[in-house]
Amino acid sequence: MTKQKPDKETSYISLGISLGLSFGVVLGLVVFDNIALGIGMGLSIGVAIGASMDAKKSKDHDE
């Protein structure tokens, strides 16, 4: 019986979302005094950063 390694595909989008939301809440409360604006900005920046990191990872993996 052979052991198979599980395919663990790491996605940086989830990491970007979680970090973007947490920084967005702080940014919204401190700078804008509007938590909804901070969450929206943090979410969009986090998704963009996570997607770019995923694209870089897949590009490096293909080469």
Steps between C-alpha positions, in 0.01 A plus 500: 500500500648834399446828673379786288579855586188712518486781249502815706450793271571814697298804404628841592166665427359382833807633679466832318131525590558433869791742530327762286186488711689531826708792376192652339310504828787677673543741210128573491477569871817708531524691172152520347282463812286274280547125549309404183730707281807346663367145458428559132842646433679230700308223326575629152868553576527158665339320207729681254813412696390138548415456132837641394680265739300204360587603145868526588493159669337332200741672260801381703352150523450475123861586420 
